[in-house]
């Protein structure tokens, strides 16, 4: 049931309320990262329905990905307006084209083919070309770019040359001819492709005024998310959808336009008020995601690279300064990142709340290996279509069937039983590929079962099956309890408590392939997106040399002027601030705020006088080194230096006391607790008479 209008506005800030309550004229929202744009959009729709300004069935909310559309549907359902249509551009366009095509043209809409690679390969063969797999992928990219940019094959060579687009091994004229043959191949097969969906819908509405008016009368209120990513074809379709209507709302951030290579352009967003002079412009600047320190860095990057975005204002408690870490080599960088992630985990940050972001997929394997060696669980970003994976369908089907027979079995127990029968084990398989992907998918299902059990004490199999079915319907992918590895492009729209932004050196970020100011500006926006994914903890790293090679790389130009770490904030002498959480504390020696995971673990700054016996610490270090050699693992995997210092300072005498030290959970206590306590028990305290 939908809430009262006043209740819907109660939790919004003044700018979000403007978005939610401005009707009768176009509204353009310039929404900075973390400013609650989705909240503002969904509350606008709910408030419009609650006040009668909107009819739920007359609203169409449009976005770019199935994940984003699923998130919109989920939030609208929670607000009591499940009847609102929230779809991707392609989903909405295909639905309309399939429905109206027979009326307009007397035949069904051609089938949408998934054989794009084979059709491009056939088009190339007709021209006696033999491109390899990589070149075929590049050709597919050009097929899409040309279509979304409204470029016909005959004009491709001239326009692509001006735009500095290249396909390895082929000149622009050859690519243009391949695009022409590709259209012939589709025609011969009687099919269309994914990109044709928008073109068909646009042509249908442009050529049939009556149908276009019927669509506009059905969806009288349009809301468009991520409007900075709109390409020319999508804008043409939007123009046909909203016609002469004026009660539409678009939202986006020019600084987060990172898909220009695919035809996206922020000019539709930045020029919206010029096209619609009566439009209301609302700027969302209150950042509810990131600390003032992360926001300050993001603002500095935006100013220095002239991104033309809003200036964010953090609404979060202070946190540690972002760290800039130079490394000697890529291998050293990967090891340092793994160590940093372990430290954050031991300081209380769950694995799933940490992310490693890189520019290209080719950077991933080195970090995967470093995390695997350190015993850090991880998942590689790529969850689109999660519920289409056969192993996930199999698990959901089995759990649903069991729930019909006996839904009272505890959720986690039932899930583990099903996974075990499918051959799943707690330990992930070595290497990558389809085997690892399958393991991650099943681990995500188990993680959901554990989440359901923690939020719903006593949750049974029936509750788990219902939750899985609901998420599948909303197309909302799961994530397992591991560090997320992701490209900067794939990280858009996501956030983590701790983020390691890696490979920030010239040639990688920006890419050496970035030619000209426009492409370098796109790289700067990617860097900005990476920074603004972090809620509290941010480390930016770069390496001087490549793996196994020489050279002397330079830090990214985007780091110019921001690498210096500001001096610690001053506090009143003797004032000790009560910690707000496991991630916020003060030094027990000087009383100033603690910033890093190591400092929080120690309870003091690393440069403040220690309170432990050096001999005790050295014995613990020697024990750790010997054990690490026996197990062939890095020493910090067993315990970090900060954990050993904390043990030496607190000198726990029991297993329960040992568990009270940050960085020592149940698993480590069971593995190493007896040895650690024996070391401590075998030595007298520094102030004991025996010493």
N, C-alpha and C positions, 0 to 999 in steps of 0.2 A: 504494500500500500504506500502511495506517495506521501511524503511528509508535507507539513504545512509550509507555505511560502516563507514565513519568517524563520522557520527552522532551517530551511535550505540556505538562507543567506547568513545565518548566524556564524558559521564556521569559515566564512570567506573574508579576505582582507578587502580594503576599499576598492582597489583596482579590480580584483576578481568579482566583486559585487557589480561593478560597472559592466563587465562582460555579461554577467548573468541577468542583468535587468534592462539592457539596452535593446529595445525592439522597434520595428517600424522603419529602420534604416540600416544600411550595411554597417558592419562592425569589423574592423581589422585589429587584431591583437598582435603586438610585437612582444613575444614572450621569451625572456631570457631563460637560460638553462636552470632547472630546478625551481622555477617560479610557480608551479602548480597549474600549468595550462590545461591539462586534462581535467583536473578538478573544476576549473572555471568553465570549461566547455560542457561537461556533463551536468553541472549545476545550472548552467544556462538553459539546457534542454529541459531538465526537471522543473525548474522554476517557471519556464514558459508553459509547460503542460499544467502545472499546479495552478497558475493564474489564468489559464484560458488563452494566453497569447499564442500558444502552440496546440495543435492537435497531434497526439503522439504518432498517429499513423501518417501524418503529413511531414514528418521530419526525416531527413536523410543525412546521416553523419558519415563523412567519407574520409578515409585515411589510406596509407600506402601499403601496409603489411597486414597479414592475417593476425599476427600477434597483437598489433596495435588495435585492430578492429575487435579482436577478442577482449582486450582490456576495456575498450569503450563499452561493449555489451555487458561485461561483468559489472562495471561501475553503475551503468544505467539500471541494471537489474536491482542492485543494492539500493538505488534511490527510488525504486518503485515504478520505473517506466520501461519495462522489458519490451514493449511493443515498438519502440523506436528502431528503425533500420540503421545499423552501423556496419558498413561494408568497405572493402577496398574499392578503388576505382574500377579495377577489372571485374570484380564480382558484381558490382552494381551495373556496369555497362553490359556484361554478358547476360545478365538476367533480363534486362530490357530488350537487348537485341534478339535473344531467343524467343521472347514473347511476341514482339511486334514484327519480326522479319517476315513471317508467312503472310501477314496482312498487307505489308508494303510491297513484297516482291513475289508472292505466290509460291514460295518454297521455303523449306527449313533453312535456318542459318547453317552454313557449312560446319562440319565438325572441326573442333580445335585440335590440331595435331601436336603431339609431344615429340615428334620425330624431327626436330629442327636441325640437329646435327647431320642426320642422314640427308636431309633436303639440301643443306648447304654443300655437303660433299658431292651430291649429284649435280648441283649447279656448277661447281668447280670442274667436275669431270666433263661436262658438256663443253667447257671452254678449254679442255685438255690441260687442266691444271691439276697438280697432285699435292695439295697442302697437307701438312702434318696435323696432328691433333691440336697443338697449340695454335696454329694458324687458323684452324677451323673455329676455335673458340673466339679468336680475334674477329673473324668474319661475322660470327653471330652477334658480337657486340656492335659491329658496324651496321648490321641489319636493324637492330633495335634503335640505335642512335639515329639513323636516317629516318626511320618511321616516326619516332616521337618528335623529331625536329621538322616533320613535314617536308622531307627532302626526297624527291623521286630519284630513281637510279640514274637517269640521264644527267641530273645536276650534281650528282654526288662528287665527282672528281674535282670540280672547281671549288665547291664549298668546303670539302674535306681538306683540300690543300691549304685554303685560307685558314681553316681552323686548326691546322697542324696535326691532323689525325693520321696515324700510320698503322699499317698492317705489315708485319715482318715478311719480307720476301715478295711482296706485291706492291705495285705502284697504284696510285689512286684510280687511274683509268681501269685497271684490271679489277679492282674491288668494285667499282661501279658496274662493270659488266657482270660480275658474279651476283650482285644484288638484283640485276635485271633477270638473270637466269633463275634465280631463287624464286622470283614471283611466278615464272613460267612453271617451275616444278610444282609449286603449290596448286596452281591452276590445273595442271595435268592430274594431280592426285585428288582434286576436288576438296581441298581443305584450306583452313586458315591457321595462322599461328597465334601465339599469345599476344603479340603486339597488335595484331589485326583486330583484336576485340574492341579496343578503343576506337580504331579507325572505322570499323563497321558501325558502332553505335553512333559515332559522330555523323557519318554519312546518312544513316537512317533518320536521325532527327533533323538534319539540315535539309534533306530532300522531301520530308513528309511533315509539313507544318501541323497537320491535325494530330499526328502521333506525338510530336514534340509538345504540343499544348496539353495533350492528355498526361504526359509524363510530368509536366510542370504543375498541372493542377493536382496531381497525386502527391508530389513532394514539393510543397510550397515553402519549406524552410530548409535551407542547406547549411550545414556546418562542416568546414573543411579543416582538418588537422594537418600539421607539417606542411603548410602552404608554401614554404620556401622551396620545396622539392618538386613543385609542379613543373611539368614540361609543356611545350607548345600544344601538343595534342590534348593533353589533359585540360589545359586552359580553354581550348576550343569547346571541349565537351562541357565544362562548367558553364561557359557562356550560354550554351544551348539549354542546360538544365535550369539555370535561374532566369533566363530570358529577361523580361522587363521587371521582374520581381526585385525587391530591395531588402527583404528581410533575411539576409544571409550573413554568415559570420565566418571569417577565415582567421587562422592563427598560425604563427611560425616565428622563426628566428633567423635572420639573415646570416648570423655568425655560424649557423649550423647547416649551411648548404654544403653538403659534401658529396653530391651526386651529379655534379656538372658534367662529368664524363658520359653520363647517361641521358643528358639533355635537360636536367633540372636547372632552373634559373631563379634567383631570388627577386628578379625585377618585377615579377607578378605581385610579390608581397610588398616590396618597397614602393612600387608605383600604384598600389591599390587606391590610396586616397586621391591620387591624380585622376584615376579613371572614374572614381565615384566621389566627387567633391563633398557630397552630403554625408559621407561615411564618418563614423565615430572611430577615432584612433585611441586605443588603450594600450599602455605599456606596462607589462608585468616585470617588476624589477626586484621584488623581494624573494631572495633565494632561500628556500626552506630545506635545501639538500646539503649544502656544503658549509664548512666552517669559514669564519672571516679570513683565515690565512689562505685557504684554497681559493676563495672568491677573489681576494686581493691579487693573487697570481693570475687568475683567469682574466681579470680586468686589465692587468698590466700587459698581458699578451695581446688582448683585444686592442688596446690603445697603440701599442708598438707596431702591430701588423695591420692597423687600420681596418679592422673587421666591420666597423660601422654598426655595432650592436648596442644594446642597452648597457648601462653600467649597473652591475648587480650589487645588491645590498644584502649581505648575509643576515639571516634571522636565527642562526644557530649559535650555540655556545662556542667559545674559542677552542682551538685545538693546536696541535704542533705545527710548526712551520713545514711546508713542503721541503723535501730533501732533494738536492741535485747530486747525483753520484756519478763521477767519472770512473771508468774502469780501464784496465790495461788491455783487455781483450774481450771478445764476445763470450768466451767460456767463463772468464772471471765475472762478467756481468751476470750471466745466467746463475752462477753459483751465489753471487751476492744477493740477487733477487730472491732465490730460494731461501736463503738464510733470513732475509727480511720478512718474508711471508711466515716462516716458522716463528719468528719473534713476535709478530703481530698476533698469531694464533695463540701463543703462550700468554700473551697479554689480555686475551679474552675475545679476540675477533674470530668468529667462526670461519671455517674454510670457505663456505659459500658466500661470505661477505667480502671476499678478496678477489681482485682481478688483475691479470697481466695483459696489457694492451700493446700491440705492435702494429707496424704500418702494413706489412704484407704477410701472407701465410708462410712464406719461406723462412721467416724468423721463428716460427713455432717449434720445430723439432728440438732445437738446442735447449729451449726452456722446458719442454716436456721431459727431456732427458734429465735435466738438473732437478726438476721437481720429483721425478721418479726416484732418482738416487737419494734424495733427501727424505723420501717417504711421505711426500706431500700429495694428497689426493687432488686430482684436477679433472676438468672436463673442457673439451675444446668447443667453443661456441659454434653452433650450427643447428639450433633446435627447431628451426622452421619445419613444419610437417611432422612434428614429434608423434602425433597420434596416428599418422599414416604408416609408421614403422611396423613391420610385421610382428616383431617381438612384443611391442607394446600392445598391439591389437590382441595378440594371443594372451597376454597377462590379463588385460581388462576383461576379455571374454571368459577366461577361466575363473577369475574372481567373481564376476557377475553371476556365473552359473553356480558357483559354490554358495553365493549369498542367497540364491533362491532356495537352496536345500537347507542351509543352516547359516543364517547371518549373524548369529550370536558369538561366533568365534572372535577372539581379540584381533584387531586389524593387523598389527605388526606380525603376530604369529602366523596368521593366515597368509599374509603376503610372503613372508620368508619361506613358508612351506611350498607355495607355488613356484617361487623363484628357484628353490633348490631342485625341484623336479625338472625344471628347465635347464639345469646344469650351471646355474649362477652360483658364484662363490664370493665371499667377502673380498678376497684378494683380486685386484684387476689383472687381466692378462698382460703379458709383455707386448711392447710395440703398439703400433697404431693400426688403422684400417678398419674394416667392417667388424672384426671380432671385438675390438675395443669399443666401437660405436654401440654394438649390441649390449655390452656390459654396462656402459654408461646409461643407456636407455632403461635397463632393468634397475640399476642403482637409483635412478630418478624416481621410479615407481615406489621403491622401498623408502626413499626419503619422504615421499608424500605420506606414506602410511605412518611413518614416525611423526611427521608434522601433525597429522590428524589425531594421533594418540596423545600428543603433548598438549594440543589445544582443546581436545575433547576427552577428558579423562574417562576411561572405560569404553572408548570408541570400539565398535565391533566391525566385522566384515561388511555388514550392510551399509554402515556409514562410509566406509572407504570406497565401496563400489559406487555409491551415489556421488561421492565427491569426484571420483575419476570420470564418471559419465558426464557430470556437469562441466568439468574442465575440458573434456573432449569436445563437447558441444560448443564451448566458447573458444575453442582453438587456442587455449592458453597453455604453452609448453611448461613442463616441469624442469627443475634443475637438481642435480644430485649434490651431495654435500662435498663439494670440491672447489678448489680455486678455478675460476673461469679464465681460460686463455682465449683471446679474441683479437681480431683485427680492429682497428679504430672504426672502420666503416660498420662492422657488425655490432659494435658496442653502442652505437647511437640508440638513445632511448632507455639505456640501462644505467645502473648505478651500483656502487659497492662502498662499503665502509673504508676499505683500503685498496688503493690502486697503484700498481707499478707500471709506469709508462716507459717502455724500454726502447732502445735503439734511437735515441734522440741525437743523432749525429748527421752531419752533412752527407748527402748521398742516400740516406735512408729516410730522414724526415727533416726537410723535404726530400722526396725521391730525386735521384739524379735525372730521371726522365721528365721531371717537371720543367717545361720550357716556357719561358715568358712569365710576365707578372700575374696573369690570371690563374695559371696553374700553380704558381707558388702561393698565391692567396688561398687557393683551395687546400693546399697542404697546411697552411696556417690555421684554417678552420678545423681541419682534422686534429691538429695539436690542441686547439681550444676545446674541442669536443672531448678529447681524452682527459684533459685536466678536470673538466666539469663533471666527469663520471664519479669523482671521489667525494665521499661525504666528509671524511675526517682525516684520513692518512693518505699522503701522496708522496711517492718517490719517482723521480724522473732520472733515468740512467742513460749513459752512452758509453761507448767503448772506443779506444784509440786505434785498435787494430782488428782486422777480421779474424775469424777462426782459422788458424793454421796459415796465416799470411802476414806479410809485413804492412808497411804503410803507417801513416800518422794522421788519422782522421781528426777532424775538428768538430767541436760540439755544434749542434744545430744553431743556425742563425736565430731561431725563435727563442733561444736561451740568452741571447745578448741582453745584458742589463738586468737579468733576473736571477742569475746564478748565486749572487752573494746572499748569504743568509742574514736576515735582520738580527739585531741584538735582542736577547731575551727581554720580555716585558718586565718592567720594574714593579715590585710589590712593596707594600708598607712593611718596615722592619718588624719581625716577630709575628706578622699576621699569617695564619695558616688557614687556607681555604678548605672547607670540607669537600672531599671528592664527590663529584656528581655521579660518577659511574666507575666501572672498572677501567675506563679509558681516560679518566680525569683525576689527578691526584697532585699532592704537593710533596716537596722534599722534606724528609724528617730531620735534615741537618740545617738547611738554610731557610726553609719555608716557601721557596719559590715554586712555581708550577713545574710539573714534570711533563716532558714532551714525547719522548720515545718509549717504545715498548720495553727496552732494557731499563730505562730510568724508572718506569712504573713498577717493574718487577723488583728492582732493588729498593724502591722507596726513597731514593735519593738521586742526585745528579752524579754522573760518573766521575766528575772532577771534585766532588765534595768528599771529605775524609771518610774512608770506609770504616765499618764497625766490625770487621771480621779478622780472624787470625790468619796471617798470610800462609802459615804452614798447613792449616786446615784446607785452605783454598788450593794450595799446590798439590796436596794429596788427592783431592777430588779431581783436579785437572789431570794428574797422572793416571788415575783410575779410568777416567773417561777416554784418554788417549789410547790406553792399552785395549779397552773394550772396542773402540772404534776400529783399531787395526785388526782385531780378531774378526769383526763383522764386515770389514771392508766398506765402511760407510763414513761420511764426513763426521767429525767429532760433534758438530753442533746439532746433528740429528738426535744424538742421545740427550744432551743438555747444552743449551747455549752458555756462554761465559756468564751472562747476567743471572741465569738460573743458579749456576754454581756459586756465584757470589752471594746470592740471596740465601742459599742453603748454609753457606759458611757463616753468614751474619745471624740467621735465626736459630741455627743449630737445633732443628727439631729432634725430639727424643722418641717420638712414636710415629707410626704410619699415618695416623690421623693428622698429626701436626705437619707432617711432610706434605700431605695433600693440600694444606692451607697455603702453600707457597705458589704464587703464580707461575705457570709453566709446567706444573706437575699435575697431570690428571690421573685418573684411575689406571689407565694403561701403563703409563710410565712408572707409577708407583708400584704396580705389580711386577714390572720387569726389573726395575733398578732399586726399589725402595730398601730391600734388605741389605744390599751392598752399601748404599749410602749411609744408612743408619749404623752399620758396622764400622764404617770409617769414622763417623762422628763419635761413636761410643768408645772407640779405641784411643781417643785423645782427650786430655783434660782441657778445660777451658783456660784461656790465657790468665785469668785471675785466680785459678785454683791453686791451693798451697802446694800441690804436687809439682807445679811448674816452677 
